[in-house]
Amino acid sequence: MRIALVGANGQLGSDLVRVLQPVHNLTPLTHADVEVTDPESVETMMRRCEPDIVLNMAAFHKVDVCEDEIEQTFDVNVYGVRNLALACRVHDVALVHMSTDYVFGGDKERNIPYVETDPPAPINVYGISKLAGEYLARCILDRCFIFRVAGLYGVAGSSGKGGNFVELMLRLARGGKGIRVVDDQRTTPTYTMDLARQITAVIGTEHYGLYHATSQGDCTWYEFAAEIFRQSGLNPNLSRARTGDFGEKATRPAYSVLENKALQKIGMDIMRPWQEALGVYLEERKQR
């Protein structure tokens, strides 16, 4: 396939390049190559790349900043998606769009993960914008894949392109000070290389639709940190914190675990347990 990958230099975008480039005619695109909030820039990209499918990894995802920068958040996460979807419809091209566990409000009964048919109820600006982007993409375009993901970390984050939770924990542990991590938000950390392989498998089909795509299992952020340190052979002073202890502006869902039910239905859920994926990531970062 001829693939245009928007946001190719992010954590997920970088791993998609690694997976897709050997087998497809891939054009990696950064913000310097296309401005998704500008319809003319999007149209120029479509004419230049002539893709069979567009993968949109562009997003404004600094959750607390989104609460103040509402216009910019919607420009990228809503209108940018609209621009891409409209261009894809004109050129008869499929679209892949990334969404988030934050489209849910965390009000579901604990220990029952959200599935694709559960009604969304976002509780922060970021979640609202991502849900609106989903709706526009699905309204405009029939040939559309939407993936809801959570807790992403990847090797691009470890090389200084924005960082990730794993790298933050390792850096704090090296600093020798006490570390406090929230223990009342439950999610699923997801390694971007695993996700890149999952996306690649699905977009080779015509199973268009909405998918949850996270690693298997779930944990709190405190439990994730504890596992990072266990697998890394570190023993810092780690303690539990509660939501709000750090003065975050955006409200986070207390429970946003996703089940990959739609992937399971088509027999294509290849995501492994989060603990196993973390071990692979920690080994890979040693080679970087």
DAHUDA-V209167 format. One record per residue. RES is the residue in one small letter. SS is DSSP state (A for helix, B for strand, O for the rest). PSI is psi in degrees with one decimal (* if undefined). OMEGA is omega in radians with two decimals (NA if undefined). Layout:
# DAHUDA-V209167
res:RES ss:SS psi:PSI omega:OMEGA
res:RES ss:SS psi:PSI omega:OMEGA
This chain:
# DAHUDA-V209167
res:m ss:O psi:151.5 omega:2.95
res:r ss:B psi:117.0 omega:-3.02
res:i ss:B psi:129.2 omega:2.98
res:a ss:B psi:118.1 omega:-3.09
res:l ss:B psi:105.0 omega:3.14
res:v ss:B psi:128.3 omega:-3.08
res:g ss:O psi:42.2 omega:-3.00
res:a ss:O psi:-10.3 omega:-3.08
res:n ss:O psi:7.8 omega:3.06
res:g ss:O psi:-177.6 omega:-3.12
res:q ss:A psi:-53.0 omega:-3.13
res:l ss:A psi:-42.1 omega:3.14
res:g ss:A psi:-41.3 omega:-3.13
res:s ss:A psi:-39.9 omega:3.12
res:d ss:A psi:-32.4 omega:3.04
res:l ss:A psi:-39.1 omega:3.08
res:v ss:A psi:-45.8 omega:-3.12
res:r ss:A psi:-36.0 omega:-3.10
res:v ss:A psi:-40.5 omega:-3.01
res:l ss:A psi:-36.3 omega:-2.97
res:q ss:O psi:-36.7 omega:-3.13
res:p ss:O psi:-19.9 omega:-3.00
res:v ss:O psi:-6.8 omega:-3.11
res:h ss:O psi:162.9 omega:3.04
res:n ss:B psi:90.5 omega:-2.97
res:l ss:B psi:134.0 omega:2.98
res:t ss:B psi:103.1 omega:3.10
res:p ss:B psi:132.8 omega:-3.08
res:l ss:B psi:134.5 omega:3.04
res:t ss:O psi:-177.4 omega:3.13
res:h ss:O psi:-28.8 omega:3.11
res:a ss:O psi:-21.4 omega:-3.09
res:d ss:O psi:-32.5 omega:-3.12
res:v ss:O psi:136.7 omega:3.08
res:e ss:O psi:105.3 omega:-3.01
res:v ss:O psi:-21.9 omega:3.14
res:t ss:O psi:-5.8 omega:-3.12
res:d ss:O psi:108.7 omega:-3.12
res:p ss:A psi:-35.3 omega:3.14
res:e ss:A psi:-39.1 omega:3.09
res:s ss:A psi:-40.0 omega:3.10
res:v ss:A psi:-43.5 omega:-3.14
res:e ss:A psi:-40.6 omega:3.09
res:t ss:A psi:-42.4 omega:3.11
res:m ss:A psi:-42.1 omega:-3.12
res:m ss:A psi:-41.3 omega:-3.14
res:r ss:A psi:-36.0 omega:-3.12
res:r ss:A psi:-42.2 omega:-3.05
res:c ss:A psi:-29.2 omega:-3.07
res:e ss:O psi:56.0 omega:-3.03
res:p ss:O psi:158.8 omega:2.91
res:d ss:O psi:-26.0 omega:-3.12
res:i ss:B psi:142.6 omega:3.08
res:v ss:B psi:128.8 omega:3.06
res:l ss:B psi:118.3 omega:-3.08
res:n ss:B psi:104.6 omega:3.06
res:m ss:O psi:1.0 omega:-3.13
res:a ss:O psi:133.8 omega:3.11
res:a ss:O psi:150.8 omega:2.95
res:f ss:O psi:105.0 omega:-2.91
res:h ss:O psi:18.9 omega:3.02
res:k ss:O psi:96.5 omega:-2.86
res:v ss:A psi:-43.2 omega:-3.13
res:d ss:A psi:-37.2 omega:3.11
res:v ss:A psi:-33.7 omega:-3.14
res:c ss:A psi:-31.6 omega:-3.12
res:e ss:O psi:-30.6 omega:3.13
res:d ss:O psi:-37.9 omega:-3.09
res:e ss:O psi:60.7 omega:-3.04
res:i ss:A psi:-41.1 omega:-3.11
res:e ss:A psi:-46.4 omega:3.13
res:q ss:A psi:-38.6 omega:3.11
res:t ss:A psi:-46.4 omega:-3.12
res:f ss:A psi:-32.0 omega:3.08
res:d ss:A psi:-46.7 omega:-3.07
res:v ss:A psi:-50.5 omega:-2.97
res:n ss:A psi:-16.8 omega:-3.14
res:v ss:A psi:-63.0 omega:-3.08
res:y ss:A psi:-33.2 omega:3.06
res:g ss:A psi:-41.0 omega:3.10
res:v ss:A psi:-42.0 omega:3.09
res:r ss:A psi:-45.9 omega:-3.11
res:n ss:A psi:-43.5 omega:3.13
res:l ss:A psi:-43.0 omega:-3.12
res:a ss:A psi:-42.3 omega:3.13
res:l ss:A psi:-42.1 omega:3.12
res:a ss:A psi:-39.6 omega:3.11
res:c ss:A psi:-38.1 omega:3.12
res:r ss:A psi:-41.9 omega:3.13
res:v ss:A psi:-39.9 omega:-3.05
res:h ss:A psi:4.7 omega:-3.13
res:d ss:O psi:55.2 omega:-3.08
res:v ss:O psi:144.5 omega:3.07
res:a ss:B psi:157.2 omega:-3.11
res:l ss:B psi:137.5 omega:2.96
res:v ss:B psi:127.7 omega:-3.11
res:h ss:B psi:139.7 omega:-3.12
res:m ss:B psi:134.2 omega:3.07
res:s ss:B psi:-160.3 omega:-2.87
res:t ss:B psi:157.2 omega:3.00
res:d ss:A psi:-18.3 omega:-3.11
res:y ss:A psi:2.8 omega:2.97
res:v ss:A psi:-11.6 omega:3.09
res:f ss:O psi:153.2 omega:-3.05
res:g ss:O psi:-2.8 omega:3.12
res:g ss:O psi:15.5 omega:-3.07
res:d ss:O psi:1.8 omega:3.13
res:k ss:O psi:154.0 omega:3.13
res:e ss:O psi:133.8 omega:-3.14
res:r ss:O psi:150.8 omega:3.14
res:n ss:O psi:8.4 omega:3.03
res:i ss:O psi:97.6 omega:-3.07
res:p ss:O psi:154.1 omega:3.06
res:y ss:B psi:138.1 omega:3.02
res:v ss:O psi:170.5 omega:-3.01
res:e ss:O psi:-25.4 omega:-3.10
res:t ss:O psi:-4.6 omega:3.10
res:d ss:O psi:140.7 omega:-3.13
res:p ss:O psi:128.9 omega:3.10
res:p ss:O psi:154.8 omega:3.08
res:a ss:O psi:71.3 omega:-3.06
res:p ss:O psi:150.0 omega:-3.07
res:i ss:O psi:12.5 omega:3.02
res:n ss:O psi:166.3 omega:-3.06
res:v ss:A psi:-42.7 omega:3.13
res:y ss:A psi:-49.8 omega:3.14
res:g ss:A psi:-40.2 omega:3.11
res:i ss:A psi:-44.5 omega:-3.11
res:s ss:A psi:-39.9 omega:-3.14
res:k ss:A psi:-36.4 omega:3.09
res:l ss:A psi:-41.4 omega:3.10
res:a ss:A psi:-39.3 omega:3.07
res:g ss:A psi:-41.8 omega:3.06
res:e ss:A psi:-51.4 omega:-3.07
res:y ss:A psi:-42.0 omega:3.13
res:l ss:A psi:-44.4 omega:3.14
res:a ss:A psi:-45.3 omega:-3.09
res:r ss:A psi:-29.3 omega:3.12
res:c ss:A psi:-39.4 omega:-3.05
res:i ss:A psi:-34.4 omega:-2.88
res:l ss:O psi:129.9 omega:3.06
res:d ss:O psi:-40.1 omega:-3.08
res:r ss:O psi:80.8 omega:-3.01
res:c ss:B psi:132.3 omega:2.99
res:f ss:B psi:128.9 omega:3.06
res:i ss:B psi:127.3 omega:3.14
res:f ss:B psi:120.3 omega:2.99
res:r ss:B psi:129.7 omega:-3.04
res:v ss:B psi:175.0 omega:-3.09
res:a ss:O psi:148.6 omega:2.94
res:g ss:O psi:46.6 omega:-3.01
res:l ss:B psi:141.3 omega:2.97
res:y ss:B psi:143.4 omega:-3.11
res:g ss:O psi:172.6 omega:-3.02
res:v ss:A psi:-27.2 omega:3.08
res:a ss:A psi:-34.1 omega:3.08
res:g ss:A psi:-30.1 omega:-3.12
res:s ss:A psi:-12.3 omega:-3.11
res:s ss:O psi:20.3 omega:2.99
res:g ss:O psi:11.5 omega:-3.13
res:k ss:O psi:47.6 omega:3.08
res:g ss:O psi:-20.8 omega:3.11
res:g ss:O psi:175.2 omega:3.05
res:n ss:O psi:175.8 omega:-3.04
res:f ss:A psi:-40.3 omega:-3.12
res:v ss:A psi:-47.6 omega:-3.13
res:e ss:A psi:-37.0 omega:3.10
res:l ss:A psi:-45.3 omega:3.14
res:m ss:A psi:-43.2 omega:-3.14
res:l ss:A psi:-38.3 omega:3.12
res:r ss:A psi:-42.3 omega:3.12
res:l ss:A psi:-38.1 omega:3.13
res:a ss:A psi:-37.5 omega:3.11
res:r ss:A psi:-25.5 omega:-3.13
res:g ss:A psi:-17.1 omega:3.04
res:g ss:O psi:3.3 omega:3.14
res:k ss:O psi:167.1 omega:3.09
res:g ss:O psi:146.0 omega:-3.09
res:i ss:B psi:127.2 omega:3.08
res:r ss:B psi:132.2 omega:-3.09
res:v ss:B psi:140.4 omega:-3.09
res:v ss:B psi:138.3 omega:-3.11
res:d ss:O psi:16.2 omega:3.13
res:d ss:O psi:21.6 omega:2.99
res:q ss:O psi:119.6 omega:-3.06
res:r ss:B psi:129.3 omega:-3.09
res:t ss:B psi:-163.3 omega:3.08
res:t ss:O psi:108.2 omega:3.05
res:p ss:O psi:140.0 omega:-3.05
res:t ss:B psi:124.6 omega:-3.14
res:y ss:B psi:128.3 omega:-3.02
res:t ss:A psi:-26.2 omega:3.09
res:m ss:A psi:-41.3 omega:3.06
res:d ss:A psi:-43.3 omega:-3.14
res:l ss:A psi:-40.0 omega:3.12
res:a ss:A psi:-41.8 omega:3.11
res:r ss:A psi:-37.9 omega:3.12
res:q ss:A psi:-46.1 omega:3.12
res:i ss:A psi:-46.0 omega:-3.12
res:t ss:A psi:-40.4 omega:3.14
res:a ss:A psi:-42.8 omega:-3.05
res:v ss:A psi:-39.1 omega:-3.06
res:i ss:A psi:-7.5 omega:3.01
res:g ss:O psi:1.4 omega:3.12
res:t ss:O psi:-177.5 omega:3.02
res:e ss:O psi:26.7 omega:3.10
res:h ss:O psi:66.8 omega:-3.13
res:y ss:O psi:151.1 omega:3.10
res:g ss:B psi:-164.5 omega:-3.06
res:l ss:B psi:130.5 omega:-3.11
res:y ss:B psi:140.7 omega:2.85
res:h ss:B psi:135.4 omega:-3.09
res:a ss:O psi:90.0 omega:3.08
res:t ss:O psi:167.0 omega:3.01
res:s ss:O psi:166.1 omega:3.13
res:q ss:B psi:145.3 omega:3.13
res:g ss:O psi:-176.6 omega:3.14
res:d ss:O psi:167.4 omega:-3.14
res:c ss:B psi:167.6 omega:2.93
res:t ss:B psi:166.6 omega:3.10
res:w ss:A psi:-32.9 omega:3.06
res:y ss:A psi:-45.6 omega:3.13
res:e ss:A psi:-35.2 omega:3.07
res:f ss:A psi:-46.7 omega:3.12
res:a ss:A psi:-43.2 omega:-3.14
res:a ss:A psi:-39.3 omega:3.13
res:e ss:A psi:-36.8 omega:3.05
res:i ss:A psi:-47.2 omega:-3.11
res:f ss:A psi:-38.7 omega:3.13
res:r ss:A psi:-48.1 omega:-3.11
res:q ss:A psi:-23.1 omega:-3.13
res:s ss:A psi:-2.6 omega:-3.13
res:g ss:O psi:30.0 omega:-3.13
res:l ss:O psi:154.0 omega:-3.14
res:n ss:O psi:63.0 omega:3.13
res:p ss:O psi:171.8 omega:3.09
res:n ss:O psi:91.7 omega:-3.07
res:l ss:B psi:129.8 omega:3.11
res:s ss:B psi:162.6 omega:-3.10
res:r ss:B psi:142.2 omega:3.01
res:a ss:B psi:172.0 omega:3.11
res:r ss:O psi:155.0 omega:3.09
res:t ss:O psi:132.8 omega:-3.14
res:g ss:O psi:-14.7 omega:-3.12
res:d ss:O psi:-24.2 omega:-3.06
res:f ss:O psi:8.5 omega:3.06
res:g ss:O psi:31.0 omega:3.14
res:e ss:O psi:140.5 omega:-3.13
res:k ss:O psi:-40.7 omega:-3.08
res:a ss:O psi:140.2 omega:3.02
res:t ss:O psi:132.1 omega:3.09
res:r ss:O psi:145.2 omega:3.03
res:p ss:O psi:138.2 omega:3.13
res:a ss:O psi:-25.7 omega:-3.12
res:y ss:B psi:115.0 omega:-3.13
res:s ss:O psi:40.1 omega:3.13
res:v ss:O psi:133.0 omega:-3.13
res:l ss:B psi:143.2 omega:3.00
res:e ss:O psi:134.4 omega:-3.11
res:n ss:O psi:55.4 omega:-2.99
res:k ss:A psi:-41.0 omega:-3.12
res:a ss:A psi:-37.4 omega:3.06
res:l ss:A psi:-41.0 omega:3.12
res:q ss:A psi:-37.3 omega:-3.10
res:k ss:A psi:-35.3 omega:3.14
res:i ss:O psi:9.1 omega:3.08
res:g ss:O psi:33.8 omega:-3.03
res:m ss:O psi:20.5 omega:3.11
res:d ss:O psi:104.5 omega:-3.11
res:i ss:O psi:13.8 omega:-3.11
res:m ss:O psi:135.0 omega:-3.09
res:r ss:O psi:171.7 omega:3.11
res:p ss:B psi:144.8 omega:-3.04
res:w ss:A psi:-32.5 omega:3.13
res:q ss:A psi:-40.5 omega:3.12
res:e ss:A psi:-43.6 omega:3.13
res:a ss:A psi:-39.7 omega:3.11
res:l ss:A psi:-42.7 omega:3.13
res:g ss:A psi:-40.3 omega:3.11
res:v ss:A psi:-42.7 omega:3.11
res:y ss:A psi:-45.7 omega:-3.11
res:l ss:A psi:-33.8 omega:3.08
res:e ss:A psi:-40.6 omega:-3.10
res:e ss:A psi:-40.3 omega:-3.09
res:r ss:A psi:-23.3 omega:3.09
res:k ss:A psi:-25.0 omega:-3.11
res:q ss:O psi:-5.1 omega:-3.06
res:r ss:O psi:* omega:NA
